[in-house]
């Protein structure tokens, strides 16, 4: 199994400030046939299922605000919220779909 | 936008079989990959397995000996059966849909989840 490790486990950011979440995979998730990383980011609010935010490491899902961005390749990835809004308080998960599907342990984002 | 809804017993006795159904509305269950995922309390999300409308299935090796996923296209439903359950199978169970027609795909639609307790 590919193990996904996120850091930090939680972070508190002031409204309007940047939030950065890191995700590391135990092996590369770069699919060389199309040169895309099989890495997704999800947002989960209490009592709701995960919501797809980003796929192929940096492609925003339709309807996702552009303050959310993804970057990285190979084994190291980052989700950035450029200007934290109250509605962004949630758990965030990374997921690889290169070899079956595995998820990170989650990062809790709160308002400072 | 496709919607998914899980249904089934919330309480299962140890050694018995857990059975859940996911009803898909707002779209056909044809194409795509239909998946079960679970989240035990305090633990990370775990992929259980998928089924494609071709009938092809793929299961998490850690659960493969106990899992069966089936499809009923006439009802636009797919189902999960997990045999010989124990307390370790207590979890929030989600059904989900692949974003693309390719199995290498994230999940763009999820059910609300259903809590199953083994006790």
Boltz contact constraints between the chains, C-beta under 6 A:
constraints:
  - contact:
      token1: [A, 38]
      token2: [B, 104]
      max_distance: 6.0
  - contact:
      token1: [A, 40]
      token2: [B, 106]
      max_distance: 6.0
  - contact:
      token1: [A, 49]
      token2: [B, 94]
      max_distance: 6.0
  - contact:
      token1: [A, 49]
      token2: [B, 110]
      max_distance: 6.0
  - contact:
      token1: [A, 49]
      token2: [B, 113]
      max_distance: 6.0
  - contact:
      token1: [A, 52]
      token2: [B, 106]
      max_distance: 6.0
  - contact:
      token1: [A, 52]
      token2: [B, 108]
      max_distance: 6.0
  - contact:
      token1: [A, 55]
      token2: [B, 106]
      max_distance: 6.0
  - contact:
      token1: [A, 97]
      token2: [B, 104]
      max_distance: 6.0
  - contact:
      token1: [A, 97]
      token2: [B, 106]
      max_distance: 6.0
  - contact:
      token1: [A, 101]
      token2: [B, 47]
      max_distance: 6.0
  - contact:
      token1: [A, 103]
      token2: [B, 44]
      max_distance: 6.0
  - contact:
      token1: [A, 103]
      token2: [B, 45]
      max_distance: 6.0
  - contact:
      token1: [A, 105]
      token2: [B, 44]
      max_distance: 6.0
